[in-house]
Amino acid sequence: MKHLLIILSFLLFSSPLIGDNHKGETLYVLGEYPDWKWVASGGKETQHKYHGQVKDGKPNGNGVLISTNGWKYFGSWKNGEIWRGTGYNKDGNITGKYVNGEWIKQ
């Protein structure tokens, strides 16, 4: 059931019905949070990967972040910062939520 929720969330956030109708972009993270630097190319084995809406080279709008340890975030971004959404561990369990940029642990 948890995996189905993750798949449905990904399909929802990548749908052209939300926002403008482009497929989104992929970015990779350099550095550690909160000092992330967003780059257009990288490796999924060594860098966190973002796929979704981008503005000025940073996540902005709906997107998915997948970390190298399997943690995933589905939700909205504001100027490169996680804004409002849900975090999942590698097993698909909810670890917490972001509300207006603040982490609320489950």
N, C-alpha and C positions, 0 to 999 in steps of 0.2 A: 504494500500500500504506500509506504514512504517513497519508494522508488518511482511509483506512478505519479505521485505528487511532484517530485522533482522533474520528471519528464514533461508533465503537463505545464509546469511553471516555465520551463525552458521554451516550450512551444508557444506559450502565451507571450513571453517577452520577445521572442524572435518573430512574432507574427507581423505582417505588414499592416494589419488593421490598427495597430497601436502606433501613434506618432506618424512620421512620414514613411513612405513605402519603399525604403531601401533595406537591404539585408543586414545592415549593421557592419561594424568593423571589429577587427581583432587587435588588441593591444597587449603588451607584456609589461610586467612590473620590474623595475630595477630598484634596488634598495629595500629598506624596511619601513613598515608603517610607523609613523604617519608621513615619513619623508619619501613617499613613492615618487618615482619618475616613470612616466609612461612612454614606451617606445613602440614602434610599428612592427619590429621583428624580434624574435627570440625563440627560446626552446621550452616546450611544455614540461620537460623533465627537470629543468633548473629554474624556471621563472613562473610566477603566477600568471595566468592567462585570463584576459577579459574579452567578452564578446557582447557587443550591444551598440547602443547609440553613443556617438562621439561628437564633441564640439571642441574646436581649438586644440585637438590632440589629446583630450582628456575624456574619460567617461562622463556622460551627461545625458540623463534620461534613463531608460530601462536597460538593464544588462545583467550578465552573469559573470562572476569571478570564480575561477577554479584555482585553488592553491596547489602547490606541489605535494602537500600531504593529504590531499583529497577533500579538504574543507571547501564548501561551496557557499556562495552568497548569491541569492536571487533577489533583485529589487531595483530600486531607483538610485541614481547617482546625481550629485550636484557639484559641478566644477571639479571633477576628479575625486570627490570624496563619497564614501558610502553614505547614503542618506536615509532611505526607508526600505526595509526588506527583511529577509530571513536568512540566517546562517544554518548550514547543515554539516554534520560531520561526515566522514567517508562512508559510514553505514547508512546515511540518509536520515539520521535522527536530528531534530531541531536542537541547535545549541544556544540560540538566542535570536533576538530581533534588534534591528536598528530602527529607531524612531527619531526623525529629525537629526540624524548624525550621532545619536547617543546609543551605545550598546546596552541592551537589557538582556542579561543572562537568563536562560530558562532553568 
